[in-house]
Amino acid sequence: LNLKISALQFTRDVKSGNISAEDFVAKTMEQIQNVDDKLHAFLSLNDKAIDQAREIDKKIKSGQKIGQCVGMPISIKDNICIKDTKTTCASKMLENFIAPYDATVITKLRQEDAIFVGKVNLDEFAMGLSTEFSAYGPSKNPWNTDYVPGGSSGGSAVSVSAFECIASLGSDTGGSVRNPASFCSTVGYKPTYGLVSRYGLISYANSIEQIGPLTRTVEDAAFMLNLISGLDPNDDTTVDNNNKDYLKDINFGIEGKKIGIIKEMIGEGIDPSVLSATKEAISKLEGLGATCEEISLDMIKYSVAAYYTITATEAGSNLARYDNLRYGYNFPVEGYEFNSYIEKARKKFGPEVTRRMILGGFVPSAGHAGKYFLKALKVKSKLNRQINDAFKKFDLLISPTVPILPFKIGEKINDPVALFLVDINTVTANLTGKPAISTPFAISNGLPIGIQLIANSMDDKLLLQAAYALEKTVKLPEVPI
Amino acid sequence: LTKIGLEIHSQLTKLESKLFCPCKANYREFEPNTNICPICMGLPGSLPRLNQKAVEKATMIAMELNCTTPEKIAFFRKNYFYPDLPKNFQITQLNIYGDTSVGGKGIVMVGEKKIRITRIQLEEDPGRLIYEGNSEKNLVTLVDYNRAGTPLVEIVTEPDFENPKEVREFLNILSSLLENLGVSDPSLEGAMRADANVSIEGGNKVEIKNIGSFHDLEKAVHFEITRQQSLHSRDIPIIQETRHWDDKRKITISSRSKEEDLDYRYFLEGDIPWIRIGNKVKEKLKSEMPESISSKKQRYVSKYNIPVQVADVLSSDKFYSDLFEEAHTKENAKEVANIITTDLMGLVDTREKRESSKLTSSHLKDIADSIQSGKIARNSAKNALNEIVKNGKKLSDIISELDLGNVSDELELSKIIESVISEEPQAVEQAKSNPQTINYLVGKVMQKTKGKADPKLTLDLLKNKIL
């Protein structure tokens, strides 16, 4: 029984009777038992997973209608609600929060007979890019456990990379799916804003974040998108994709496509090995018939500042509800005056969340909004204009997903500003709502490098076709686990 | 010069569901915290789901108040911590980044006076706080979230009022108008609340918050003007502050809170995309709007020749005008209007009485037709109406049960007239010399028949016998 197979291979094997869902899920749970002490991808496990897989096998045997996932083990970032399951956002603040409902993506995957093996680690409330800000301790990079797995969906990337599941759902606010995917050598895909319902995703910066899959292959990412995308009456920001099949024609190729190389994303501070990998990726794409040309989007130099200003503002508002009055952790309210209670109750947030709360109280405040928040919105709209202009000329844009290699745990945690700069290549897609994907491309000194492709809004199919073509050009070593 | 401006909060009580979730907009019949869901409780991961009907109704209100209505509207977050606010922010509207609220500037005529509307915004109502303990020291605060997320329209006026009377007249017009639109039932407890800004010549502006009904609003404004005038007359400066209306003691109290210093950090609510309300939509809404009060009034006067005062009363109360619309025919319109405004009004003057009333429009039609055909006298009609409101029986049944039918049988009436003539020889003599005084004898006949004699027939018979 090979845990390393892709999602599509799994569905074929189960459907053909080659393997049983129960065996595969049991083996997966065993793998989690074996490796997760070391990797710490999971925050909680589903103890009914094997039973659920058995039920699916029964359904298949008795010839009942079966969902497209046929018992596939999937991990879920712990900021996405699964009914009757603890959803902590890796925060002590939600230590005891048991979601009373399913997120829309969970409902959809449940209908397709997916099995949720467990909830995976993240930076507290998805604020971070290394999982070091998880209140329950960091996850470790399977390629080298001294190194961070990236974040904030670090647990998702680790669990896919270390065969603790076949696919995972993460969320991407400024690169939180793509960054750990790049660091752990998995595919990480952020769809166009609005393509996937956010209902049940615990908001960090709601105007720019999306749920996205982390998978072994680009095909698997397309498969997942087929299952989770589309209009949702519970999320007014969702858009209709007319049930587009993203898997169909995924091998269409990229001949004749024009690809822009974003100058600002291969500039100062880039690791030489990342730069050379990017150049190699470009020449491979050219080899497949694409034409690549450099383009400058100068607003990118303000993008990280704008990103932190906007996300802090929204986070300050989104996280205001955590006053522990209705749910949260064990701290009785009796005997307190309201303001003194919430002041005490909200001390449970970790350092990074607290930092961003303080920033979020300041940048949009009267007297400062003009200098910070409104300026950030201006950058956002100018960046939008620039990237839309770029897409008049180009079909796709390319860059390394992260300009540097994975770093050691603890190496940058006391230097928030250095961590912020790791975001430079990923935040643009969030600020502009564009779809972007990170594909494993190289291994340098035993550490993964991912390549990012960005497409225009609703061009997700084209994006996946291009990523598929690029993926086919590389053969990477197996994760040393 | 006294200046008064109002901020009126009216719940859209006639909507089916809350502003952002499927819970009931009418939360009043629920046990505490049972009309709630993940959305109105602001649970982690929940998102607002805009009730399109609320946008439509609020737009109708804006049109009815002659407000400008923008092409696109947006929602904003007003951030502050309060236990009645599940998300610790309120989703509301704002005009500081361009006109993006459902309604912009408008005008309402109060008699000859123009009251300018500043804006109208759609927002969510918070939950309800119930304080247990005494007023000096609240020991416990209970929270009921049943109301959280109820659609609320905030109507802001310019400081155009000069006295409490104008305020009252405006409120009467406004509540009639909201009721007529079918968006709100102003008589429901807590459905209408208000804040008022009051300043007198030479003084600062004082904001009065937390006024729970229109009735109290007038009182609060009156109290505040008197308070400010008495300070002024003693040369005590009137400080700019926020005061609360204490509805038990009927006074305003300085709130000493830091509320006015709060920075709400308003920003766009990204979970609700901008809503386009184009001309087509506006036209459609206009066509769906019920006839306005002023147009109704005009129609009653010009089409049915109903006196202006009667038409005024009839048109401005939806309960009465609905009854009138269903009961009237071209022939009986005046009579129906008359019955409603003279006899019915006293019987159904409260919400409770209206709810328990068994009267239908067909009852009303029967009564008016019977008066016109002479089957029943006005006086008896009033008695019948009283019975019908109580038990809803058919008019014909009540007439026979209570023997209310007119005495229109000539023979029977003649007998009664004969007896009156023999009992009142003096009056008969007088009538012979001065025919005007015959009315006294008609009155006597009425007395004997308890008002059931057909007046016209009685007069004819009397004339025949005496003159």
Boltz contact constraints between the chains, C-beta under 6 A:
constraints:
  - contact:
      token1: [A, 81]
      token2: [B, 45]
      max_distance: 6.0
  - contact:
      token1: [A, 101]
      token2: [B, 38]
      max_distance: 6.0
  - contact:
      token1: [A, 199]
      token2: [B, 47]
      max_distance: 6.0
  - contact:
      token1: [A, 200]
      token2: [B, 45]
      max_distance: 6.0
  - contact:
      token1: [A, 201]
      token2: [B, 45]
      max_distance: 6.0
  - contact:
      token1: [A, 202]
      token2: [B, 44]
      max_distance: 6.0
  - contact:
      token1: [A, 202]
      token2: [B, 45]
      max_distance: 6.0
  - contact:
      token1: [A, 206]
      token2: [B, 270]
      max_distance: 6.0
  - contact:
      token1: [A, 206]
      token2: [B, 271]
      max_distance: 6.0
  - contact:
      token1: [A, 207]
      token2: [B, 270]
      max_distance: 6.0
  - contact:
      token1: [A, 235]
      token2: [B, 47]
      max_distance: 6.0
  - contact:
      token1: [A, 236]
      token2: [B, 50]
      max_distance: 6.0
  - contact:
      token1: [A, 236]
      token2: [B, 272]
      max_distance: 6.0
  - contact:
      token1: [A, 236]
      token2: [B, 273]
      max_distance: 6.0
  - contact:
      token1: [A, 237]
      token2: [B, 273]
      max_distance: 6.0
  - contact:
      token1: [A, 317]
      token2: [B, 77]
      max_distance: 6.0
  - contact:
      token1: [A, 317]
      token2: [B, 79]
      max_distance: 6.0
  - contact:
      token1: [A, 317]
      token2: [B, 89]
      max_distance: 6.0
  - contact:
      token1: [A, 320]
      token2: [B, 88]
      max_distance: 6.0
  - contact:
      token1: [A, 320]
      token2: [B, 89]
      max_distance: 6.0
  - contact:
      token1: [A, 321]
      token2: [B, 42]
      max_distance: 6.0
  - contact:
      token1: [A, 321]
      token2: [B, 87]
      max_distance: 6.0
  - contact:
      token1: [A, 321]
      token2: [B, 88]
      max_distance: 6.0
  - contact:
      token1: [A, 338]
      token2: [B, 83]
      max_distance: 6.0
  - contact:
      token1: [A, 364]
      token2: [B, 265]
      max_distance: 6.0
  - contact:
      token1: [A, 364]
      token2: [B, 267]
      max_distance: 6.0
  - contact:
      token1: [A, 365]
      token2: [B, 263]
      max_distance: 6.0
  - contact:
      token1: [A, 365]
      token2: [B, 265]
      max_distance: 6.0
  - contact:
      token1: [A, 366]
      token2: [B, 263]
      max_distance: 6.0
